Amino acid sequence: MSGPDPEIAVDIVSGAWESACTDAASLARAAARSTLARSSTAAGLAPGARIELSVVLTSDTEQRRLNRDWRGVDRSTNVLAFPAWEAAAPAPPDAPVLLGDVVLACETVLREADEQHKTPADHLSHLIVHGVLHLLGYDHGTDAEAAAMERREISILASLGVADPYRRIM
């Protein structure tokens, strides 16, 4: 991605994030920037497009409410993506592309990191990459889509020094 740096707002709503992962905001920005740099043109954004997105680091309670209200699923989940842009939609001239919001639930992310023997920082980075790819129109509804999305995630995470999140843990 060439052109202006993307505008990435990070809102830490749950104080639990600050004690669990002190550099959560900078990790989220780095993961989002890397994803945009390696995927935005392939997703149909014009080179040099001004891009804005937000990341919200919240609690399981808030994530459960969002998941219930927007998806009809009454439980928390690790990451939600709320796209504001449709893949391949033209950007308005002289206006930024408002990509959308990525929301992560602290307690779920920390529990999964522990269960999967990953650091909270690496798991947070992975879920930000995953969420931003969803904002760019990537999905994993079919086996082929899932495999393509996983390959892209692994490549982006490698550029951040994060190990393959899909490797088998013994």
ZIHU-V39350 format. One record per pair of residues at least 12 apart in sequence whose ideal C-beta (glycine too) atoms are under 6 Angstrom apart, sorted by the first residue. I is the first residue (numbers start at 1). J is the second residue. Records with the same first field share a line. If there is no record, write none. Layout:
I: J + J
This chain:
1: 36 + 37 + 40
2: 47 + 48
3: 48
4: 50
6: 36 + 51
7: 52
8: 29 + 32 + 53
9: 54
10: 25 + 28 + 55
11: 56
12: 57
13: 56 + 58
14: 58 + 59 + 106
16: 106
17: 57 + 106
20: 110 + 120
21: 120 + 121 + 124
24: 57
27: 121 + 124 + 125
28: 55 + 128
31: 125 + 128 + 129
32: 128 + 132
34: 156 + 159 + 160
35: 129 + 132 + 156
38: 156
39: 136
43: 87 + 136 + 137
44: 87 + 88
49: 91 + 97
50: 96
51: 97 + 99
52: 96 + 98
53: 99
54: 101
55: 102
56: 103
57: 104
58: 103
59: 106
60: 76 + 105 + 107 + 108
63: 76 + 105
64: 76
66: 80
76: 105 + 108
78: 108 + 109 + 112 + 127
79: 104 + 127 + 130 + 131
80: 103
81: 102 + 131 + 134 + 135
82: 100 + 101
83: 100 + 135
84: 98 + 100
85: 97 + 99
87: 137
99: 135
100: 135
102: 131
104: 127
109: 123
117: 169
122: 162
125: 160 + 162
126: 165
129: 153 + 156
150: 166
